[in-house]
């Protein structure tokens, strides 16, 4: 059995990337674990046989608390078990699947809760490590696989110990840990000097990867043997390694992508919730779009501005370079809007003037910023103006102040301070300098 895993004792303070990665996940329900396959797990939280949202939400909420507070597997299981028992998700029960077939299955148990904890903690932590290492490849472009060499380590994992590949070698798509249940392997990022000091060579893993089919289990409803896409890593000398079925992928790559610049920009999001929103945005997550739309609806309905802030994406490098030159600063990459500024844009005063956006247009603000082909520099106010046509023929202008302090936020952000509609002719004149695109109807 693997040693008990404790995020608190192993890693100290909970890594922001790990928590943000976990919070960015949506929900997926399934009878069988293979129905939510590999990379999909990186974007959706799921527990096999947890077909009720109240059960899935309860487990997820407790995992978030355990991760954020550095709680152990035993503490997690002990705290969660009473609630799951009240919900009826406990012990062996006769379970009817979606097709109405009945069978005896194991739902909640202390052993299973500890496994749920370990899998989610290890996957989230390693995804966070991946993002951190990807952001630092300019200095440490070589990654070394490190296996804990003791009696509990799988021999096939131990065969990878000490092997070094560049960060962009395709082999990492399949072997970046964890590579199975209870896997304790990790990756160490190295400089070129460190590689030389170790006396090791950098290998090319592209030729080691063999695509195969593997058995994932048996569908008890039909008796069908389920086969899935898998890989075998054929190492020099005739040895080979296979991750456990369902583990031959990189959670970090699936969650964060492979763009080094994006990985570096994500580090600027000091607030965990803002970082999780950005991760969802990177994955074009429907969950993120729905969350932002819901946030807009609630703010416009309640009309009481709190301290809530929502991210809108990243400022383009070319736009940021102009801002840096204009203001003599290093502007943030992150773009955001607060409840206060959303309600300012939709204030009764602006409504009376007929310059407010529709609810749908407010909900699409992240998309509108991406679609704006024209960006102006307002010389009088030293801020940016993103411009695009509205459905009614007017121009939508989104005003952005660089490095703006939003209340309760731990860092400066590029803040949307107003959004409104104007006539196109009002955007001409010497006050505005076109820095991207051109003004046209």
SEKE-477876 format. One record per residue (C-alpha): residue number from 1; x, y, z. Coordinates in steps of 0.1 Angstrom, whole numbers, plus 5000, padded with zeros to 4 digits. Example, Ala and Ser with C-alpha at 12.3 -4.5 7.8 and 13.67 -1.06 7.14 Angstrom:
BEGIN
num px py pz
1 5123 4955 5078 $
2 5137 4989 5071 $
END
This chain:
BEGIN
num px py pz
1 5000 5000 5000 $
2 5013 5035 4992 $
3 5022 5057 5022 $
4 4995 5080 5035 $
5 4995 5112 5014 $
6 4992 5146 5031 $
7 4993 5178 5011 $
8 5001 5197 5043 $
9 5031 5176 5054 $
10 5045 5169 5020 $
11 5043 5203 5004 $
12 5036 5229 5032 $
13 5012 5256 5021 $
14 4987 5245 4995 $
15 4999 5255 4960 $
16 4977 5282 4944 $
17 4979 5264 4910 $
18 4967 5231 4925 $
19 4937 5247 4942 $
20 4929 5268 4912 $
21 4931 5238 4889 $
22 4907 5219 4911 $
23 4882 5248 4914 $
24 4882 5253 4876 $
25 4867 5219 4870 $
26 4831 5215 4861 $
27 4810 5184 4870 $
28 4805 5151 4852 $
29 4785 5121 4863 $
30 4791 5086 4852 $
31 4784 5050 4861 $
32 4819 5039 4852 $
33 4852 5057 4855 $
34 4861 5051 4818 $
35 4831 5071 4807 $
36 4849 5103 4816 $
37 4881 5097 4798 $
38 4916 5110 4806 $
39 4920 5146 4796 $
40 4883 5152 4803 $
41 4890 5144 4840 $
42 4913 5175 4840 $
43 4883 5196 4832 $
44 4855 5179 4850 $
45 4852 5166 4886 $
46 4837 5131 4887 $
47 4833 5102 4910 $
48 4821 5069 4896 $
49 4786 5059 4908 $
50 4780 5095 4922 $
51 4751 5101 4899 $
52 4734 5127 4921 $
53 4745 5163 4921 $
54 4741 5167 4959 $
55 4765 5138 4965 $
56 4790 5151 4939 $
57 4788 5186 4952 $
58 4793 5175 4988 $
59 4824 5155 4979 $
60 4838 5183 4959 $
61 4832 5210 4985 $
62 4850 5189 5012 $
63 4879 5182 4988 $
64 4883 5219 4982 $
65 4883 5225 5019 $
66 4909 5198 5025 $
67 4931 5211 4997 $
68 4929 5247 5008 $
69 4935 5239 5044 $
70 4961 5212 5039 $
71 4940 5185 5056 $
72 4950 5148 5055 $
73 4932 5119 5039 $
74 4920 5106 5072 $
75 4907 5140 5082 $
76 4889 5144 5049 $
77 4873 5109 5052 $
78 4863 5114 5088 $
79 4846 5148 5081 $
80 4828 5137 5050 $
81 4815 5103 5060 $
82 4786 5114 5082 $
83 4772 5137 5055 $
84 4774 5110 5028 $
85 4757 5086 5052 $
86 4728 5110 5057 $
87 4725 5114 5019 $
88 4723 5076 5016 $
89 4755 5073 4995 $
90 4773 5047 5017 $
91 4782 5010 5018 $
92 4771 4983 4994 $
93 4738 4989 4978 $
94 4718 4976 4949 $
95 4724 5001 4921 $
96 4703 5006 4890 $
97 4721 5022 4861 $
98 4707 5045 4835 $
99 4694 5015 4815 $
100 4676 5001 4846 $
101 4700 4972 4852 $
102 4705 4964 4889 $
103 4737 4953 4905 $
104 4754 4954 4939 $
105 4780 4982 4940 $
106 4802 4998 4966 $
107 4793 5035 4972 $
108 4810 5054 5001 $
109 4834 5038 5025 $
110 4864 5052 5045 $
111 4888 5033 5021 $
112 4871 5048 4990 $
113 4871 5083 5004 $
114 4908 5081 5012 $
115 4914 5070 4976 $
116 4892 5099 4962 $
117 4913 5123 4983 $
118 4947 5109 4971 $
119 4938 5108 4935 $
120 4924 5144 4934 $
121 4952 5158 4956 $
122 4980 5142 4937 $
123 4965 5151 4903 $
124 4958 5187 4913 $
125 4992 5192 4928 $
126 5011 5177 4898 $
127 4990 5199 4875 $
128 5001 5229 4895 $
129 5037 5218 4894 $
130 5034 5215 4856 $
131 5022 5250 4852 $
132 5050 5264 4875 $
133 5077 5244 4856 $
134 5063 5254 4822 $
135 5064 5290 4832 $
136 5101 5286 4840 $
137 5114 5268 4809 $
138 5135 5298 4798 $
139 5158 5289 4827 $
140 5150 5252 4832 $
141 5140 5236 4799 $
142 5150 5201 4808 $
143 5127 5179 4829 $
144 5139 5148 4848 $
145 5115 5120 4858 $
146 5120 5112 4895 $
147 5106 5080 4911 $
148 5108 5073 4948 $
149 5129 5041 4948 $
150 5115 5020 4975 $
151 5096 4987 4978 $
152 5063 5004 4971 $
153 5074 5019 4937 $
154 5062 5001 4906 $
155 5092 4987 4888 $
156 5081 5002 4855 $
157 5080 5037 4870 $
158 5114 5031 4885 $
159 5127 5025 4850 $
160 5120 5061 4841 $
161 5139 5074 4872 $
162 5166 5099 4862 $
163 5156 5100 4825 $
164 5157 5136 4811 $
165 5136 5150 4782 $
166 5131 5186 4771 $
167 5099 5201 4784 $
168 5083 5201 4749 $
169 5091 5164 4742 $
170 5059 5146 4733 $
171 5066 5119 4759 $
172 5055 5142 4787 $
173 5020 5141 4772 $
174 5019 5105 4785 $
175 5042 5102 4815 $
176 5040 5135 4834 $
177 5030 5121 4869 $
178 5008 5108 4884 $
179 5009 5077 4863 $
180 4986 5055 4883 $
181 4967 5050 4916 $
182 4990 5061 4944 $
183 5018 5071 4921 $
184 5044 5092 4940 $
185 5066 5101 4911 $
186 5074 5137 4903 $
187 5094 5158 4878 $
188 5124 5180 4885 $
189 5132 5209 4862 $
190 5169 5214 4854 $
191 5192 5240 4838 $
192 5216 5229 4811 $
193 5244 5232 4837 $
194 5226 5209 4861 $
195 5222 5183 4833 $
196 5259 5184 4826 $
197 5267 5182 4863 $
198 5246 5151 4866 $
199 5265 5135 4837 $
200 5232 5126 4820 $
201 5221 5130 4784 $
202 5188 5145 4772 $
203 5168 5118 4754 $
204 5143 5122 4726 $
205 5112 5104 4737 $
206 5092 5107 4705 $
207 5104 5074 4693 $
208 5096 5056 4726 $
209 5059 5061 4723 $
210 5038 5032 4710 $
211 5000 5036 4707 $
212 4982 5005 4719 $
213 4947 4994 4730 $
214 4942 4984 4766 $
215 4913 4968 4786 $
216 4896 4993 4809 $
217 4871 4969 4824 $
218 4839 4950 4817 $
219 4805 4967 4812 $
220 4784 4946 4835 $
221 4753 4957 4817 $
222 4763 4941 4784 $
223 4793 4919 4792 $
224 4813 4939 4767 $
225 4851 4942 4774 $
226 4858 4979 4772 $
227 4890 4988 4754 $
228 4905 5023 4753 $
229 4934 5041 4736 $
230 4966 5038 4756 $
231 5004 5040 4752 $
232 5034 5019 4759 $
233 5068 5036 4765 $
234 5095 5014 4749 $
235 5128 5023 4765 $
236 5163 5015 4752 $
237 5175 4981 4761 $
238 5142 4963 4755 $
239 5125 4976 4787 $
240 5091 4992 4786 $
241 5067 5012 4808 $
242 5030 5016 4808 $
243 5010 5041 4829 $
244 4979 5026 4845 $
245 4950 5025 4822 $
246 4933 5060 4822 $
247 4965 5077 4835 $
248 4985 5081 4802 $
249 4980 5118 4800 $
250 4993 5150 4816 $
251 4967 5166 4839 $
252 4987 5199 4838 $
253 4988 5200 4800 $
254 4951 5191 4798 $
255 4942 5219 4823 $
256 4967 5246 4815 $
257 4978 5239 4779 $
258 5014 5241 4765 $
259 5018 5278 4759 $
260 5048 5290 4779 $
261 5037 5326 4777 $
262 5002 5318 4791 $
263 5017 5298 4819 $
264 5038 5328 4828 $
265 5008 5351 4827 $
266 4987 5329 4849 $
267 5013 5334 4877 $
268 5002 5370 4879 $
269 4968 5360 4892 $
270 4975 5360 4929 $
271 4939 5354 4938 $
272 4930 5317 4936 $
273 4895 5322 4923 $
274 4907 5346 4896 $
275 4932 5320 4886 $
276 4906 5293 4884 $
277 4884 5316 4862 $
278 4914 5321 4838 $
279 4920 5283 4836 $
280 4884 5278 4826 $
281 4887 5306 4800 $
282 4918 5289 4785 $
283 4897 5258 4780 $
284 4868 5276 4765 $
285 4848 5262 4793 $
286 4810 5264 4791 $
287 4811 5264 4828 $
288 4831 5296 4828 $
289 4808 5313 4803 $
290 4778 5302 4824 $
291 4794 5314 4856 $
292 4801 5349 4842 $
293 4766 5352 4828 $
294 4752 5342 4861 $
295 4774 5367 4879 $
296 4762 5395 4856 $
297 4725 5385 4861 $
298 4728 5385 4899 $
299 4747 5419 4900 $
300 4721 5436 4877 $
301 4692 5421 4897 $
302 4705 5429 4932 $
303 4719 5463 4924 $
304 4742 5462 4954 $
305 4778 5463 4945 $
306 4800 5440 4967 $
307 4836 5432 4963 $
308 4832 5404 4937 $
309 4856 5406 4907 $
310 4855 5385 4875 $
311 4884 5380 4851 $
312 4879 5388 4814 $
313 4911 5372 4800 $
314 4945 5384 4791 $
315 4956 5417 4775 $
316 4974 5411 4741 $
317 5012 5415 4742 $
318 5011 5441 4714 $
319 4985 5462 4734 $
320 5004 5458 4766 $
321 5036 5470 4750 $
322 5019 5502 4739 $
323 5005 5507 4774 $
324 5040 5502 4789 $
325 5055 5528 4766 $
326 5027 5553 4771 $
327 5027 5551 4809 $
328 5062 5540 4816 $
329 5051 5510 4836 $
330 5050 5472 4835 $
331 5013 5466 4831 $
332 4995 5435 4843 $
333 4984 5409 4817 $
334 4951 5403 4835 $
335 4919 5420 4826 $
336 4889 5421 4850 $
337 4857 5439 4860 $
338 4842 5445 4894 $
339 4805 5446 4904 $
340 4809 5483 4911 $
341 4820 5491 4876 $
342 4794 5468 4860 $
343 4767 5486 4879 $
344 4782 5519 4870 $
345 4780 5510 4834 $
346 4744 5501 4838 $
347 4734 5529 4861 $
348 4700 5547 4859 $
349 4718 5578 4846 $
350 4733 5558 4817 $
351 4700 5540 4811 $
352 4683 5573 4808 $
353 4708 5584 4781 $
354 4702 5551 4762 $
355 4739 5541 4762 $
356 4737 5509 4782 $
357 4743 5475 4768 $
358 4717 5447 4768 $
359 4720 5420 4795 $
360 4732 5396 4768 $
361 4759 5420 4757 $
362 4771 5424 4793 $
363 4772 5386 4796 $
364 4795 5384 4766 $
365 4821 5409 4778 $
366 4850 5384 4778 $
367 4841 5376 4742 $
368 4836 5412 4732 $
369 4871 5421 4744 $
370 4885 5392 4723 $
371 4865 5403 4692 $
372 4873 5440 4693 $
373 4893 5446 4661 $
374 4899 5483 4670 $
375 4917 5495 4701 $
376 4922 5532 4708 $
377 4944 5551 4732 $
378 4926 5580 4749 $
379 4952 5607 4752 $
380 4931 5628 4776 $
381 4925 5600 4801 $
382 4955 5578 4795 $
383 4935 5546 4791 $
384 4925 5521 4765 $
385 4892 5519 4746 $
386 4882 5486 4729 $
387 4857 5493 4701 $
388 4834 5470 4682 $
389 4800 5473 4665 $
390 4768 5466 4684 $
391 4739 5447 4669 $
392 4720 5480 4667 $
393 4746 5497 4645 $
394 4762 5518 4672 $
395 4797 5513 4686 $
396 4804 5495 4719 $
397 4833 5510 4737 $
398 4850 5492 4766 $
399 4872 5515 4786 $
400 4902 5499 4804 $
401 4925 5514 4830 $
402 4958 5497 4832 $
403 4972 5486 4866 $
404 4940 5497 4884 $
405 4936 5489 4921 $
406 4903 5470 4927 $
407 4892 5469 4963 $
408 4900 5436 4981 $
409 4923 5424 4953 $
410 4959 5415 4962 $
411 4973 5429 4929 $
412 4969 5456 4903 $
413 4947 5446 4873 $
414 4937 5460 4840 $
415 4902 5470 4850 $
416 4872 5477 4828 $
417 4859 5509 4843 $
418 4830 5516 4819 $
419 4811 5500 4790 $
420 4787 5519 4769 $
421 4773 5526 4734 $
422 4782 5556 4713 $
423 4778 5569 4678 $
424 4808 5561 4656 $
425 4815 5597 4648 $
426 4822 5604 4685 $
427 4853 5583 4684 $
428 4872 5604 4659 $
429 4893 5635 4666 $
430 4928 5641 4680 $
431 4919 5628 4715 $
432 4921 5592 4702 $
433 4950 5574 4688 $
434 4944 5541 4669 $
435 4968 5515 4682 $
436 4952 5484 4666 $
437 4928 5480 4637 $
438 4910 5510 4622 $
439 4878 5529 4629 $
440 4850 5519 4606 $
441 4813 5511 4607 $
END
